Amino acid sequence: MLGKHRKHVARRKKSGGIIVAYRNSLDKYIIPIETESKLVLWFKITNSLTKCGDIICGVVYIPPEYSEYALENPHGVIEEEFRRISINCTSVIMLGNFNSRTRNLPDFVLLDFDIF
């Protein structure tokens, strides 16, 4: 099991975090990727399991806009980290709770693959 929890306590109860649960038999195929991110729990599924190359996975949780954990530009923070993490990998999966707040902005991201 992989986990990333908040260090602060909200309303006198431990609150929030990200967890990935998997069978013990998969432990040797799932490698955590340590980052400073408070928004994404990164891990790699190795080629030994997939037989088609390593797969980088990012489990996302963006706190609601007015919570004490909210960031000014969470999507930009995640995008920068995505660029760093994916530089040497052809397969990246991001999933989770993006708490999307696009307002009148597009609800998609155009990636410029020339920069990779």
C-alpha positions as CSV (number, residue, x, y, z in Angstrom):
1,M,0.0,0.0,0.0
2,L,1.2,3.5,-0.9
3,G,0.0,6.6,0.9
4,K,0.5,10.3,1.1
5,H,-1.2,12.1,4.0
6,R,-1.5,15.6,5.2
7,K,0.6,16.6,8.1
8,H,-1.9,19.1,9.5
9,V,-5.0,18.2,11.4
10,A,-8.3,19.8,10.2
11,R,-11.2,20.3,12.7
12,R,-9.5,18.2,15.3
13,K,-9.7,15.1,13.1
14,K,-7.1,13.7,10.8
15,S,-8.2,14.6,7.3
16,G,-7.4,13.9,3.7
17,G,-4.7,12.3,1.8
18,I,-4.1,9.8,-1.1
19,I,-3.8,6.1,-0.9
20,V,-3.2,3.3,-3.4
21,A,-4.1,-0.2,-2.3
22,Y,-3.0,-3.3,-4.2
23,R,-2.5,-7.0,-3.6
24,N,0.7,-8.1,-1.8
25,S,1.7,-10.2,-4.8
26,L,2.1,-7.0,-6.9
27,D,4.5,-5.4,-4.4
28,K,7.6,-6.1,-6.4
29,Y,6.1,-4.5,-9.5
30,I,4.9,-1.2,-7.9
31,I,7.6,1.3,-7.1
32,P,6.8,4.6,-5.3
33,I,8.3,7.7,-6.8
34,E,9.1,10.3,-4.1
35,T,8.3,13.9,-4.8
36,E,7.6,17.0,-2.8
37,S,4.0,17.1,-4.3
38,K,1.1,17.4,-1.9
39,L,-1.3,16.9,-4.8
40,V,-0.1,13.7,-6.5
41,L,1.0,10.3,-5.3
42,W,3.3,9.0,-8.0
43,F,4.3,5.3,-8.6
44,K,5.8,3.2,-11.4
45,I,4.4,-0.1,-12.6
46,T,7.4,-2.0,-13.9
47,N,7.9,-3.6,-17.3
48,S,8.2,-6.9,-15.5
49,L,4.5,-6.9,-15.0
50,T,3.3,-5.0,-18.0
51,K,5.6,-6.5,-20.6
52,C,5.2,-3.2,-22.6
53,G,7.4,-0.8,-20.7
54,D,7.2,1.0,-17.4
55,I,4.0,2.9,-16.7
56,I,4.1,5.9,-14.5
57,C,0.9,6.6,-12.5
58,G,-0.1,9.7,-10.7
59,V,-3.1,9.6,-8.3
60,V,-4.4,13.2,-7.9
61,Y,-6.3,14.9,-5.2
62,I,-6.9,18.7,-5.6
63,P,-8.5,20.1,-2.4
64,P,-11.7,22.1,-2.9
65,E,-11.1,25.8,-3.8
66,Y,-11.8,27.3,-0.4
67,S,-10.4,24.7,1.8
68,E,-7.3,25.4,4.0
69,Y,-5.3,23.1,1.8
70,A,-6.2,24.9,-1.5
71,L,-3.4,26.1,-3.8
72,E,-3.5,29.2,-6.0
73,N,-2.8,27.2,-9.3
74,P,-3.1,23.5,-8.6
75,H,-3.4,22.5,-12.2
76,G,-0.2,24.4,-13.1
77,V,1.6,22.7,-10.2
78,I,0.5,19.3,-11.4
79,E,1.4,20.1,-15.0
80,E,5.0,21.1,-14.1
81,E,5.4,17.9,-12.1
82,F,3.9,15.9,-14.9
83,R,6.5,17.3,-17.3
84,R,9.4,16.4,-14.9
85,I,8.1,12.9,-14.1
86,S,7.2,12.0,-17.7
87,I,10.4,13.2,-19.4
88,N,11.9,9.6,-19.7
89,C,8.7,7.6,-19.9
90,T,6.3,7.0,-22.8
91,S,3.3,5.8,-20.7
92,V,1.8,8.0,-18.0
93,I,-1.6,7.7,-16.4
94,M,-3.1,10.3,-14.2
95,L,-6.3,9.6,-12.3
96,G,-8.1,10.8,-9.2
97,N,-10.1,13.8,-8.0
98,F,-9.1,16.9,-9.9
99,N,-11.9,19.0,-8.3
100,S,-12.1,20.8,-11.6
101,R,-12.8,24.5,-11.4
102,T,-12.5,25.6,-15.0
103,R,-15.1,28.4,-14.9
104,N,-14.9,29.9,-18.4
105,L,-11.5,28.2,-19.2
106,P,-11.3,25.1,-21.4
107,D,-11.7,21.8,-19.5
108,F,-8.7,20.2,-21.3
109,V,-5.0,20.7,-21.7
110,L,-3.2,20.9,-25.0
111,L,0.3,19.4,-24.6
112,D,3.2,20.7,-26.7
113,F,5.1,17.4,-27.3
114,D,8.0,19.3,-28.9
115,I,9.1,20.4,-25.5
116,F,9.5,16.9,-24.1
